[in-house]
Amino acid sequence: MGRRGWIAVAVLLLAGPALAQEQVGDLDWRPKVALPAYATDGPVVLVDQGHGSEQTIEGRYAAFAALMRADGYRIEASRGRLDAPGALDGVAVLVIANPARPEDGSRASAFDDAEIEAIRRWVEQGGALLLAADHAPHGSAAEALAARLGVSMGTGYAFQPAGGDVTANLVFPRPALADHPIVEGRDQSERLTVVKSFTGQSLSGPADATVLLAMSADAREAPDLGALQTIRTRLRAGQDPAVVLAELSQPALPAQGLALRYGAGRAVVLGEAGMLTAQVVPFPDQPDREPVRMGLNTTGHDDQQFVLNLMHWLSRLLP
């Protein structure tokens, strides 16, 4: 399922029944960073745009790019193979968000073995990787790369039962956040208290990985959007939750965010990519209707500081 499936679930779980629309980057969102990490000429952040991702720094990841620039980073886009000679030279942090499998369907992974090995070796030798892959089908396109770092992906739709309903927009309060520099920040003003995600998958990592965002004990994962919609319909109809959930889902993996050291390098793996940026779902055929907002342009969470802190850790501003 592609972007139309994502919009269907966004409307389903955020805004109620409506005609599905395509989400776009919120180009009106302007970040404010009180204490930028770098005054000028900060580290280079390279965003992969060579593997079918719609999360481009000109579009859906424009807000992420704007936030990085406001914090003093230099942000660039890669539109080729990541194992090409010099492709990662001078890069402090490589960002891969929602890569897609090849259009010809020749393999499930967005990356072939040679690229995966090049990325793994680069991280092992001191590079830093931010890999974000949310709900189906993005997990299956990224899981081979994640697996080389010891991370498993649920590859479906992680959700939380909520009474007689479900939500895929997960809230991680302070007890669900790790004791880690990414959570603590540089000082008390950067300490996280709540993080929110906007429809993704679950993850598990190696024993020495830190679970940044811990899933609740009753969190589940549906294999695809159709199963998630069926779960919601049956729960709203009053059917036994234990029966419905057992038939159509499985227990979620323990995390939606992981931090790990790999050789001399560092990696953060997220099971949701929207929290890193700001997007909107407009309704041009309904001019009186407010657009649905997702990510950094919403309130009630510390997601902007979460993004800054994890980038500070990846670029070694934090220990």
N, C-alpha and C positions, 0 to 999 in steps of 0.2 A: 504494500500500500504506500502511496506517495503522499504528496502534500495535501491532497483533497481529504485523505483519511485523517490527517492531523487536524485539519480544520473542522471536520465533522466531530471529532472528539473534543476539540476546544469548545465548540459551540454547545455540544452535549453537556459537558461538565462545568462550563463556566457561565454560559449565558442562556441556557434553556433552548427549546426548539426554535430553529430558525433555518433559513436557507444557508447552506454552506458557502462560505466565501474564502478567498485566499488571504492568508496572513502575509504581512509585509513588514519590513523594518520601520520602526518609528523614527523617521528622520527629523521630527520636531523635538525629540528628547535631548536635553542638554545636561551633561553631567556636571556636578560641582564637587571638586576635590579640595578639601580644606588645607591639606598639607601634602602637596605632590611629592612623590618619592624621588623624582629627578627633576632638576631645574631645566636642563637642556641635554640633548644628546644621550638620552637614556638607552638602556639595552634594546636590542632589536627583537620584536615579537613578529614571528612569521606565521601567517594564517594560511593553511592549505586550501587552495581553491582549484586544485588540479585533479580532484577525484569525485566530481559530481555533486559536491555539497552546494546547497542553496544558501548556506550561511556565509555570505560574502561580505567583505568590509564595505562594499558599496550598497548593500541591501540589508538583509536580515541581521547581519553582524555589524552594521554601521554604528550602533550604540556601543557595542563592545570596543570597536576601534576608537570611537570618540572618548570613551572612558580611559582607554590606554594612553591616548595622546594627552588627556588632561592630567594624567599621573606622570607624564614625562617620558613615556616609552616611545620608541620609534616603531611604527607598525607597517608591515609590508605584506604583500600577498605572493604566494607561490602558485604558479599555474602549470607547473611541469612535474616530472617525476622527482621524488624526494631522494632517490639514490643517484641522481645525475651528479657528475663531478662538480663540487663546489656548491651544491644546492643548499647545504646547511652551514656553510662557512659564515662565521660572524653572527650566527643566530643564538640568542640567549634562551628564548622560549619558542618552541614549535607548538602551534595550536591546530588541532584537527577536530572539527565539529561536524557531526552527521555526514561522514563520507558515504557515498553511494556505490553500490555494486556497478560494474560496467554495464552500459546500455545494451551490449550484445548478449548479456546473460552468461558470459563465458565462465564466471565463477561467482561465488557468493560474497567473497571478500572484496572490499574496495581496493585492496593492495595485493600485489603478487608477492611471492616469497622473497624475491630479491629486495623489494622496497621494505618489507617488514623487517628483514634482517638488517638493512641499512639504518633504519630508525632505531631498532633495538640497540645496535652497536653504538650509534651516536649518543643515545641516552647513557648507556653503560660507561662510555668514555667521558661523561661529564655534562651532557646536554640535559635539557629540561623539556618535558612534554606535558601538555594539557590535552587530554583526549576526552571529548564529550560526545556521547552517542545516546540519544533518547529512545523513545518507544519504537516498536516495529515499524518499518523494516531496518532501522538504522543500526540496531544492535548486531544483527547478523552480518552487516557490512563491515563492522569494526571489530568483531569478536576475535578474529584471527590475530590482529595486531595486539589487542588487549591480552590475549592468551600468552603471547611471548613475554609479557611482563608479569605473568602469573595471575591475571585477573579474569574472572568468568563473568559473563553477561547473561541476564535473564532473557533478553531479546524480545520480550513482549510488552505489555502495558502494566506497570506496577500501580496498585491502587490500595485505598484504605476503605474498608467497610465503614459506613457512617449511618447507624440506625438502619432504616429500611432503604438505604441508598448506598452509593459509592462515590468517592472522589479520587481523581488521579492527580489533583493538585495537592501535594503533600507539604505539611508544615513540620519543621524540625525545631522544636524548642530547645532551650539550653541543655536539658538532660540528654538530648539526642545528639549533641555536638561533642566533638572529641576534645581531649586535653592536648592541644597541639598549637604550634605558633600560628597556623592559619586561623584558628578560632580566637586566639588571644590577641593577635595583632602586635603592633609596635608599642602600644600603650593602652591604658584603660579605655580611651576614647574609641579605639578600634576593635574592642572586644565584641564578639558576636553574641547575640541573645536569641535570635530566631532566624532561620533560613527557610525559604519557600521554593518549591520546584513546581513546574508547570507541565506535567504529563511526561513520564519517562519510564525507564526500566530499572531493575534492581541489579546489584553487583555483589560479588564476593572476591576477596583478594588473598594474597599469600599471608602466612602467619605474621610476618613482620610489617604488614601494611597497617596504617592507621585508618579506622573507620571514621571519616569526617562527619558523615550524615548517616545516622543509624536508623534503619527501618524499624517500625514498631512491631511488636510480637505478632500482631494479627494482620499485618500487611500481606497482600496477595499479589499474584501476577497472572493476568490473562494472556493467552498466547497471541491474540490479535484483537483488533477493534470490534469485530463482530461478536466475539465472545464477551467482551466487556459490555457492549450494548445489551446483549442478552441477559447478562447478570443483572444489570440495572433494571431492565424491564421486569424480570421475574421477582426481584426483591421488592420493587414498587407494587407488584401485584400481591404481595403478602406471602410469597412462598418461603419455605424454611431456609434461612440463610446457610445453615450448615450443609444442607443438601445441594443448594445452588452453587456455593463456593467450591465444594468438593468436586462437583461435576465439571465445572468450567474454568477452574483456576488451580494454581498451586501456591504453596507458601513462597513469599518473596525471598530473595536472597538478602543477606543481612544489611546491605548498605546501598545508598544512592550516591555516595561520594567516598573516594579513597585517596590517601596520600601515601606514597612509598618512595623509598630510596632504592635505586637500582644501580649497582656498581658505584661509580663516581657521580652518577646523575640522579635526577629526581623526576617523579611523575605524579600528576593528579589525574584521576579517572573519574568522570562524572557520568551518571546514568540519565542525565537530562541536560539539554543544551540551551534551553530558552532562558534559564535563570541568569545566563551570562550576558544577555542583551536585552533590548526592548523591542517588542513587536506589537502590531495592532491588527485586528480583523475589522476592516471597514464594511459598512453596509450601504453602498452607493445607491441601491434601489430603495432605501429607507432613510431619507435625509434627516428625519427627526430622531433616529436611533443613534445612541452613543456607540462608538466602536468598542470592541472588546480589547482590553489591553493585557499584555502578558510580559512578565519579566521586570526589568529595572524601572519601568514606567508605572509600576503599581506600588502600593504602600503596605505597611504592616509587616515588614521584614527587613533584614540587614543584608540583602543580596548584593547591593553595590559594594559594601565593605567586604563581603565574602569574596567577590571577584578580585578586589584590590589586594586583599590579604593573600589569596592563593597565588596571585602573580608575584607578589613580594617574596613569597617563599620559593617559588620556582626560580626567580631571578636572584635568589640568595641574599636578598635584603633582610629576610628573616632567617633565623638559624634552622 
